[in-house]
Amino acid sequence: MSRTRHLFRQLRQESHKSVSQFVTWLSKQAEYCDFAERKEEYIRDQITENHKSAAMRKEFLEKHDLTLTKLLDIARAKEAAERQANLMEDNPASSSGRHKDGCLCYYKE
């Protein structure tokens, strides 16, 4: 294994980085590895093995015929859902039915 491939295999997603940032970093590093037509496969494998979330790694491993595109769709959707859930927790509806941002919420009790 070449030194550049060894270094590529050592890359891990940092806790504050999104999957899009991680794949950009991997893509840049892969340019030095001579992966040719298998570049996306190696990037997909690297994300599967080194995503910051153990739950996401498990989900990736459960999928059959997982392409890099499908993996990114899953990961980005999960990240978006997590951001939305965090916003909901940080910005709960007040007793007036309005969020701190002024959004009026309708719900039945």
Order of alpha helices (4+ residues) and beta strands (2+ residues): alpha-alpha-alpha-alpha-alpha
